[in-house]
């Protein structure tokens, strides 16, 4: 098949892209020197260290130098498929079945896990709330870029009793992520993509410089036909007090029936880790449903008051869940989700990454709601 012709790329595009990366690098170096407690958590009652104004200034500083990239090339009318930037992965679903994603979207979420027994003694429960902002830019007829900001607040309540973890291992944990997803259409069959990201994860008073992780995913997808896209990739991620992880990635999107599709995902809804997503999308209906299976691993820096001062906390499990979505207009999407975590494990490591204590926990049900607004 014939390749999609190149659009004329202006010389100033490279300078704009380089300037945007310079701005992002400057923000990164400022972030790593700050304690996590300066970031805004309006739902967290603390000692007044949090400033909601900081988030607005931070997001404006991040997004504004990149807005000019949209002028790098003309808007193309060619259908490039849906680009699922909420989970920062490429989603080559068949054209005609899905609308082009909005240029900007904002989502809010709440997930509750009721009291769950620990193996040794006691139990714990969690509340999770978060926001997600995505800005999509079409740089040219063949190039797309998405910028993503995520903030998640996880609150843990413990009734540990004689648990190995102690009375109160940690209470609130903050996850802050900046991501980008660059996608280039090489021809009618092949698409190349790069998905870099940087994350901070820790308790409010943890040093951000010791709580930062980063890396990226690189790969390509091949469009077999209008219903199937598949492709290989690999990821490289740094980890807290551990060797960088190098791992293979397989991207699959398959519409195996008129209203059904299945594919890999980087996380969606209540699931924050990689997995599989089965979707039912009826034609001309304002609702859809999905089932997911994901592996979630939350790894974060503890503060100086933890059982292991400045150590590492980790909460991991396999998640099985489902979601119901209602989309009354293209601008709004509401969803309700429920599921269960299996094979859960909570562990504490010292500041050098050596495991100190760990606890398994039984099946943990969860429920949640989410709203997304598209502009």
Buried (B, 14 or more C-beta within 10 A) or exposed (E): EEEBEEBEBEEEBEEBBEBBEEBBEEBEEEBBEBBBBBBBBEEBEEEEBBEEEEBEEBBEBBBEBBEBBBEBBEEBEEEBBBBBBBBBBBBBBBBEBBEEBBBBBBBEBBBBBEEBBBBBBBBBBBBBBBBBBBBBBBBBBBBBBBBBBBBBBBBBEBBBEEBBBBEBBBBBBBBBBBBBBBBBBEEEBBBBBBBBBBBBBBBBBBBBBBBBBBBBBBBBBBBEEEBBBBBEBEBBBBBBBEEEEEEEBEBBBBBEEEEEBBBBBBBBBBBBBBBEBBBBBEEEEEBBBBBBBBBBEBBBBBBEEBBBEBBBBBBBBBBBBBBEBEBEEEEEBBBBBBBBBBEBBBBBBBBEEEEBBBBBBBEBEBBBBBEBEBE
